[in-house]
Structures are given as C-alpha cells and as structure tokens.
Amino acid sequence: MASIRKERTIEVSPEEAWAVLADWGAPHERLVPGFVVATEPGGEDRLVTFFNGAVARERLIERSEEERRLVWSIVDGPYAHHNGAAQVLANEDGTTRFVWIADLLPNEMAEITGELMERGIETVKRSLEASAEGA
C-alpha cells in the first residue's frame, strides 16, 4: 500500500485553518478553490469534482474537533482503496502546520496521486493565507 504525506506551514492560526478544513460540504469554496471545482454533499458522503474532470465519492469517517483532524475514504473513484486524513497542528509561533496523508491502492496510483496532492496542498496554503490577508 502506498502512503503519501504532504505538509506545509501556513501563515494563519490553527483555529482559522480548522474552521475551513472542517467545512466538509464546501472544499471548493474556501479550502481548495480551483483544485476542487464542485462539491455535492449528501449525508456523510460528498461527490467531489476536481479541476481535471475526475469525480470521486468521499465518505466522512471522522471529524475530530479536539485533534483538528478530518478523515475520509474514497468509496467510488479510481482506487481499490483510499483513506485520506488532514490535520491542523499549532506551531509555536501561532501559525499552522497542515498535514495531509493518503494511503492507497493500487501502488501504481501513488505517483500521480502525490503530484495531485502537491498541487492540492499548495492550493490550501494560498487559499488560507489569502483569506487571512483579506480579513
């Protein structure tokens, strides 16, 4: 099983970052606009359309306010198995360490998934920092 980890320091407070990450139904609006172009919520699932036209049904597994951690699984998409987790951690200087992990099968999907996650986490960083500047 491939495991991919992406991490960035983001110049916003952990509270601000968590408020955006925890908004399960609208990643296309605040967290990763342009990377995710549409989201259709449906209970614990959401249907996500990405910039490249790919569509995936993601199921919410856990949303932990205490740990500022969101866990989901892609239940209908290009993977035999996919589990994702994103977590917001506090740096000593008050900024955020944003961590995104994906465990997936088949292993052959790791390279393209890693490239997409890199693009996605850069979008997270830009979106959150731009939102803080506009506040």
N, C-alpha and C positions, 0 to 999 in steps of 0.2 A: 504494500500500500504506500502510495506517495504521500508525503506530508510537506506542505509548503507553509512557510511563515514569512509574513511581511510586517514590518514595524516602522513607525515614524514618530518623531516628536512633532507635536502640533502646538502652535502658539495660541492656545485657548485654554481655559480652565477645564478640568475634568468634568465638572458639572455641566458646562456648556456642551462639551463633546458627547457626554452621555445622553443628554436631552435629545440630541439629533440622532444618535445611533439607536436609541430605544424606540424611535418612531417607526415601528415595523411596517406600517402601511404606506410610507411615503419616502423611500430612499431616493427616488427620482427627483424629489423637490429640494431636499436640504443636504443629504449626505453625499450622494454621488450623481448630481445632475449632469446629464450628457453621457455618463457611463451607463446608467440605467435611465431609459427614456420613458418607461411607463411601468406602473405597478397596479395590479388589480387585487385588492385584498379580498379574502374570503375565509373568515373564521381564523383558524390558526395558520392557514396557508396564504400565500400570496403568489400571483403569477407575475413574473418579472420579465420585462423585455429589455434587452441590452442594446447598446449602440450598434452592434454588428448584426442585429436581427435575431439573435439567439433568444429563445424563450425558455424559462425554467420555472417549474412549480416548486416553491420553497416552503417547507413546513417549520414553524417555530417550535423549537424543542425546549428552550429555556430563556427567560429574560430575568436576570438577577440584578435587582436594584442595588443590593448590598455590594456585589462584586463588580457592578457596572459591566456585565457580560451578557452577550446575546449569542445564542447557539441555534443553528438551523441545519436542516438537511434538504438537499435537492432530491425530491421524490419523483420528479418527472423531468427528465432532461438528458443530457448526453453522457451521464456517468452511470456505471454499475453501482457505485457507492460514492456519496459525497456528504461529508459533515463539515460544516463551517462554524467558526467561532470568532467573534470580535470582542475585544475588551479594551476599556478605557482605564488607564492607570495614571496615578498622580506622580509627576516628577517633583523633586524637592523645590524647584523654582516656581511651582504653581502651574506649569504647562502640563500638557498631556502626552503620555506615551500611548499610542494607538497600536494595538496588536491584532492582526488578522491571521488566522490559521485555517487551512483546509486540508483535510485528509480525504483521499480519493482513490478510486479505481476506475478504469484501468490505469496502470502506471504510465502508459503511453500518453495520457492526457496531461501529465504533470508539466511539461514544458510550456504548452500553450496556456494552461491554467495559471502558471506562475507569471507569464507575461501579462495576462489579463488582470491578475491581482495587483501587479506592479502599477499598471495603469489606473486601476481602481483606487488603490491607496493614495496615489498622488492626487487623484480627484478629491478624496476625502480631505486631505491636507489643504488643498486650495480652497475648497468649499467652506470648511470650518474657519480657516483664517480670514477669508474674505467676508464671511458673515460677521466675525468679531470686529473687523475693521469698520463695517457699516453700522455697527450698533452704537 
